[in-house]
């Protein structure tokens, strides 16, 4: 009888492991510069939970993975945390990393692979899809079922419901549409699995040589919060008229402890750097408070911030389209209104 029971236990473990591999999702995790988990990854985990499948969370790097793995293991709803540590992942190049994900897929046979709709996710997911000959679904804002998803089209003016018949679904998730996954307070954390890079390097699709190599990075140092995850965003438009005048938007954002954004027109005119652009071709944001000063409200800009909780518009043109979606509108010259608001905020802070 003992032998029969042992056989049944082994058989159950094999079946459970088989089912896990056949019916599980992979979330590709991203880290902030300080080593913490990016908010976009937490939102992607929430989206993955709606698929009702076991979730594996992957982090790749060259050092300090134990700390982020321990932090990630306390996220509610995860089945396991996968980490792979190797020098080639010190600075991840999409071409090399995509090949690694292909080999990982061969081993685990995931049904869904998800990443945030970040620069990283939008660089990696399409490459994986091309290598596997499947169609990715980008910028998902709603999970209808395990094979049906909603995504915005026409600058957010219409929502497309997309059904994928591929055996593997590759998704990028718009973080503004999903809450961040919560961390558990109990000690029942998800297991951490250390992957062996050598078992993947033996594959012909992965090698230390690549047509693409990491050369260098020039990072902008700022004490302001990251634009994509900031609670408060203050954006300026073409009405600022010059790069020098745009500093008033920066001062306004600093007084509120927020991030600085810009319309495409302001970026194209050289008033603000590219990484400040909010909109369809820039960053998608959904802060608790969004303030737009001197922005008319073009469709492509609204597509990047219309999910904000509270929208405040400052414009001297009463017919500006931006007022139509604003919670609060202030008609006036921004060069007069904004300095007054900055002074009022400073006065309130000093009380």
C-alpha positions as CSV (number, residue, x, y, z in Angstrom):
1,X,0.0,0.0,0.0
2,X,2.8,2.4,0.8
3,X,4.3,1.8,-2.6
4,X,0.9,2.4,-4.3
5,X,0.5,5.7,-2.3
6,X,4.0,6.8,-3.2
7,X,3.3,6.0,-6.9
8,X,0.1,8.1,-6.7
9,X,1.9,11.0,-5.1
10,X,4.6,11.0,-7.8
11,X,2.0,10.7,-10.5
12,X,0.0,13.6,-9.1
13,X,3.2,15.8,-8.9
14,X,4.0,14.9,-12.5
15,X,0.4,15.8,-13.6
16,X,0.5,19.1,-11.6
17,X,3.8,20.1,-13.1
18,X,2.6,19.2,-16.6
19,X,-0.6,21.2,-16.1
20,X,1.4,24.2,-14.7
21,X,3.6,24.3,-17.8
22,X,0.7,23.9,-20.2
23,X,-1.6,26.4,-18.6
24,X,0.5,29.2,-17.1
25,X,1.5,32.8,-17.8
26,X,4.9,34.5,-17.8
27,X,5.2,38.2,-16.8
28,X,8.5,39.8,-17.8
29,X,9.5,42.0,-14.9
30,X,11.4,45.3,-15.1
31,X,13.4,47.1,-12.4
32,X,13.9,50.8,-11.6
33,X,17.3,52.3,-11.4
34,X,17.3,51.9,-7.6
35,X,16.5,48.1,-8.0
36,X,12.9,48.3,-7.0
37,X,10.1,46.7,-9.1
38,X,8.6,49.0,-11.8
39,X,5.0,50.0,-11.3
40,X,4.3,48.9,-14.8
41,X,5.3,45.4,-13.8
42,X,2.9,45.4,-10.9
43,X,0.0,46.5,-13.2
44,X,1.0,43.7,-15.7
45,X,0.7,41.2,-12.9
46,X,-2.8,42.4,-12.1
47,X,-3.7,41.9,-15.8
48,X,-2.2,38.4,-15.7
49,X,-4.3,37.5,-12.7
50,X,-7.5,38.0,-14.8
51,X,-6.4,35.2,-17.0
52,X,-6.9,32.8,-14.1
53,X,-3.7,30.9,-14.7
54,X,-0.6,30.3,-12.5
55,X,1.8,33.3,-12.9
56,X,5.5,33.2,-13.2
57,X,7.4,36.5,-12.8
58,X,10.8,36.7,-14.4
59,X,13.7,39.0,-13.6
60,X,17.0,39.0,-15.5
61,X,20.2,40.8,-14.5
62,X,23.8,40.5,-13.5
63,X,23.7,41.3,-9.8
64,X,21.4,42.0,-6.8
65,X,18.6,39.8,-8.1
66,X,18.2,38.1,-4.7
67,X,16.9,41.3,-3.2
68,X,14.3,42.0,-5.9
69,X,13.3,38.3,-6.0
70,X,12.6,38.4,-2.3
71,X,10.5,41.5,-2.7
72,X,8.7,40.0,-5.7
73,X,7.9,36.8,-3.9
74,X,5.6,38.6,-1.5
75,X,3.4,39.9,-4.4
76,X,-0.1,38.4,-4.1
77,X,-1.2,35.9,-6.8
78,X,2.2,34.7,-8.0
79,X,3.0,31.0,-8.4
80,X,6.8,31.4,-8.6
81,X,9.5,34.0,-9.2
82,X,12.1,33.1,-11.8
83,X,15.5,34.8,-11.8
84,X,18.4,34.4,-14.2
85,X,21.8,36.0,-13.5
86,X,24.5,36.4,-16.1
87,X,26.8,39.1,-17.3
88,X,25.0,39.3,-20.7
89,X,21.9,40.6,-18.8
90,X,23.8,43.5,-17.1
91,X,22.3,45.8,-19.8
92,X,19.6,43.9,-21.6
93,X,19.6,44.0,-25.4
94,X,16.3,43.1,-26.9
95,X,17.7,40.9,-29.6
96,X,19.6,38.7,-27.2
97,X,16.9,38.7,-24.5
98,X,14.2,37.7,-27.0
99,X,16.2,34.6,-27.9
100,X,16.5,33.7,-24.3
101,X,12.7,34.0,-23.8
102,X,12.2,31.7,-26.8
103,X,14.3,29.0,-25.0
104,X,12.4,29.6,-21.8
105,X,9.2,29.2,-23.6
106,X,10.4,25.8,-25.0
107,X,11.0,24.7,-21.4
108,X,7.9,26.0,-19.7
109,X,5.4,26.1,-22.6
110,X,3.6,29.2,-21.3
111,X,0.2,30.0,-22.8
112,X,0.6,33.8,-22.3
113,X,3.7,36.0,-22.1
114,X,3.0,39.6,-20.8
115,X,5.0,42.7,-20.4
116,X,4.2,46.4,-19.7
117,X,3.7,48.8,-22.6
118,X,7.0,50.4,-21.8
119,X,9.9,51.1,-24.1
120,X,11.4,47.7,-23.0
121,X,8.2,45.8,-23.4
122,X,7.4,47.3,-26.8
123,X,10.9,46.4,-27.9
124,X,11.0,42.8,-26.7
125,X,7.4,41.4,-27.2
126,X,7.2,42.1,-31.0
127,X,10.6,40.4,-31.5
128,X,9.5,37.3,-29.6
129,X,6.3,37.3,-31.7
130,X,8.3,37.4,-34.9
131,X,10.5,34.6,-33.9
132,X,7.6,32.4,-32.9
133,X,5.4,33.5,-35.9
134,X,2.5,34.7,-33.7
135,X,0.6,38.0,-33.6
136,X,1.2,40.1,-30.5
137,X,-1.7,42.1,-29.0
138,X,-0.4,45.5,-27.9
139,X,-1.5,48.1,-25.4
140,X,-4.2,45.9,-23.8
141,X,-6.6,47.8,-21.5
142,X,-8.9,45.0,-20.6
143,X,-8.8,41.2,-20.3
144,X,-12.1,39.8,-21.6
145,X,-11.1,36.1,-21.5
146,X,-7.9,34.1,-22.0
147,X,-8.0,34.7,-25.8
148,X,-10.0,38.0,-26.1
149,X,-8.6,41.4,-25.2
150,X,-9.5,45.1,-25.6
151,X,-7.1,47.7,-26.9
152,X,-7.5,51.3,-28.0
153,X,-7.3,52.3,-31.7
154,X,-7.6,55.6,-33.6
155,X,-5.8,57.5,-30.8
156,X,-8.2,56.1,-28.2
157,X,-11.4,57.2,-30.0
158,X,-12.4,53.6,-30.5
159,X,-11.9,50.3,-28.6
160,X,-11.1,47.2,-30.5
161,X,-12.0,43.7,-29.1
162,X,-9.3,41.4,-30.4
163,X,-9.5,37.6,-30.3
164,X,-6.3,35.6,-30.8
165,X,-6.3,32.0,-32.0
166,X,-2.6,31.5,-31.5
167,X,-1.6,28.9,-29.0
168,X,0.7,31.5,-27.3
169,X,-0.6,34.9,-26.6
170,X,1.9,37.8,-26.4
171,X,0.6,40.9,-24.7
172,X,1.8,44.3,-23.8
173,X,-0.3,45.9,-21.0
174,X,-1.2,49.5,-20.6
175,X,-0.4,50.1,-16.9
176,X,-2.8,53.0,-16.6
177,X,-5.7,50.6,-17.1
178,X,-4.9,48.2,-14.3
179,X,-4.3,48.7,-10.6
180,X,-0.9,47.8,-9.1
181,X,-0.6,44.3,-7.6
182,X,-0.5,44.3,-3.9
183,X,2.1,42.9,-1.6
184,X,1.2,40.2,1.0
185,X,1.9,40.8,4.7
186,X,2.0,37.1,5.5
187,X,5.0,34.8,5.3
188,X,3.5,32.5,2.6
189,X,5.7,33.9,-0.2
190,X,6.0,32.5,-3.7
191,X,9.0,30.2,-4.3
192,X,12.0,31.6,-6.0
193,X,13.6,29.6,-8.8
194,X,17.2,30.3,-9.9
195,X,17.5,29.4,-13.6
196,X,20.8,28.0,-14.9
197,X,22.1,30.1,-17.8
198,X,24.2,27.2,-19.0
199,X,21.1,25.2,-19.9
200,X,20.1,28.0,-22.2
201,X,23.5,28.9,-23.6
202,X,23.8,25.5,-25.2
203,X,21.1,26.4,-27.6
204,X,22.1,27.6,-31.1
205,X,19.8,30.6,-30.8
206,X,21.6,32.1,-27.9
207,X,25.3,32.9,-27.8
208,X,27.5,35.6,-26.4
209,X,28.0,37.1,-29.9
210,X,25.2,39.2,-31.4
211,X,24.7,41.7,-34.2
212,X,23.5,44.1,-31.4
213,X,25.7,45.0,-28.5
214,X,25.3,47.4,-25.6
215,X,27.6,50.4,-26.0
216,X,26.6,53.0,-23.4
217,X,23.8,54.9,-21.8
218,X,23.4,58.6,-21.0
219,X,20.8,58.9,-18.3
220,X,19.1,62.1,-17.2
221,X,19.5,62.6,-13.5
222,X,16.4,64.1,-11.9
223,X,14.9,64.3,-8.4
224,X,11.4,64.5,-9.9
225,X,9.3,61.4,-9.9
226,X,9.2,59.2,-13.1
227,X,6.6,60.6,-15.6
228,X,5.0,57.3,-16.3
229,X,4.2,56.6,-12.6
230,X,4.0,60.0,-11.0
231,X,1.0,60.9,-8.8
232,X,1.0,64.5,-10.2
233,X,1.9,65.6,-13.7
234,X,2.2,69.1,-15.0
235,X,2.4,69.5,-18.8
236,X,3.0,72.5,-21.0
237,X,2.2,73.1,-24.6
238,X,3.2,75.2,-27.6
239,X,1.8,78.3,-25.9
240,X,5.0,78.5,-23.8
241,X,6.7,79.9,-26.9
242,X,10.3,79.1,-25.9
243,X,12.5,76.7,-23.9
244,X,13.3,79.5,-21.4
245,X,9.6,80.0,-20.8
246,X,9.0,76.3,-20.3
247,X,10.9,76.5,-17.0
248,X,7.7,78.0,-15.5
249,X,6.1,74.5,-16.0
250,X,9.0,72.9,-14.3
251,X,8.7,75.3,-11.3
252,X,5.0,74.5,-11.1
253,X,5.6,70.8,-11.1
254,X,8.4,71.1,-8.5
255,X,6.1,73.1,-6.2
256,X,3.6,70.2,-6.3
257,X,6.2,67.5,-6.1
258,X,5.1,66.2,-9.5
259,X,6.6,65.2,-12.9
260,X,6.9,67.4,-16.0
261,X,5.2,66.5,-19.2
262,X,4.8,68.2,-22.6
263,X,2.7,68.1,-25.7
264,X,4.1,66.8,-29.0
265,X,4.0,70.4,-30.3
266,X,6.2,71.6,-27.5
267,X,8.6,68.8,-28.0
268,X,8.8,69.3,-31.7
269,X,9.5,73.0,-31.2
270,X,12.4,72.1,-28.9
271,X,10.8,73.5,-25.7
272,X,11.1,70.1,-23.9
273,X,13.0,66.8,-24.3
274,X,11.5,63.8,-26.0
275,X,11.1,61.8,-22.8
276,X,8.7,64.4,-21.5
277,X,6.2,63.9,-24.3
278,X,2.7,62.7,-23.2
279,X,0.4,61.3,-25.8
280,X,-0.2,58.6,-28.4
281,X,3.4,58.8,-29.6
282,X,4.8,59.6,-26.2
283,X,4.2,58.3,-22.7
284,X,0.8,57.1,-21.5
285,X,0.1,58.5,-18.0
286,X,-2.8,58.2,-15.5
287,X,-1.9,60.3,-12.5
288,X,-4.2,61.3,-9.7
289,X,-3.8,64.9,-10.9
290,X,-3.0,66.1,-14.4
291,X,-2.5,69.8,-15.1
292,X,-2.2,70.9,-18.7
293,X,-1.1,74.5,-19.3
294,X,-1.1,76.1,-22.7
295,X,-2.2,72.8,-24.4
296,X,-5.1,72.9,-26.9
297,X,-6.0,69.3,-26.4
298,X,-5.2,67.5,-29.7
299,X,-6.5,64.0,-30.0
300,X,-3.1,62.4,-29.8
301,X,-2.3,64.2,-26.6
302,X,-5.6,63.2,-25.0
303,X,-5.0,59.6,-25.8
304,X,-2.0,59.7,-23.5
305,X,-3.6,61.2,-20.4
306,X,-7.4,60.9,-20.5
307,X,-7.4,58.2,-17.8
308,X,-6.1,60.7,-15.3
309,X,-8.2,60.8,-12.1
310,X,-8.5,64.7,-12.0
311,X,-7.8,66.9,-15.0
312,X,-7.1,70.6,-14.7
313,X,-6.8,72.8,-17.8
314,X,-5.3,76.3,-18.0
315,X,-5.8,78.0,-21.3
316,X,-6.8,81.5,-22.4
317,X,-8.8,80.0,-25.4
318,X,-12.2,79.2,-24.1
319,X,-12.9,77.0,-27.1
320,X,-9.8,74.8,-26.5
321,X,-10.9,71.1,-26.9
322,X,-9.1,70.3,-23.7
323,X,-11.8,71.9,-21.6
324,X,-14.3,69.3,-22.8
325,X,-12.7,66.6,-20.8
326,X,-11.4,68.7,-17.9
327,X,-12.7,68.4,-14.4
328,X,-11.6,71.9,-13.6
329,X,-10.9,74.6,-16.2
330,X,-9.2,77.9,-15.6
331,X,-9.5,80.5,-18.4
332,X,-6.5,82.9,-18.4
333,X,-3.0,83.6,-19.5
334,X,-0.7,80.9,-18.2
335,X,2.1,83.4,-17.7
336,X,-0.1,85.2,-15.2
337,X,-2.0,82.3,-13.7
338,X,0.8,79.8,-13.2
339,X,3.1,82.2,-11.1
340,X,0.1,83.0,-9.0
341,X,-0.6,79.4,-8.3
342,X,3.0,78.7,-7.5
343,X,3.0,81.5,-4.9
344,X,-0.3,80.2,-3.4
345,X,1.2,76.7,-3.1
346,X,4.3,78.1,-1.4
347,X,2.2,80.2,1.0
348,X,0.1,77.2,1.9
349,X,3.2,75.0,2.5
350,X,4.7,77.7,4.9
351,X,1.6,77.8,7.0
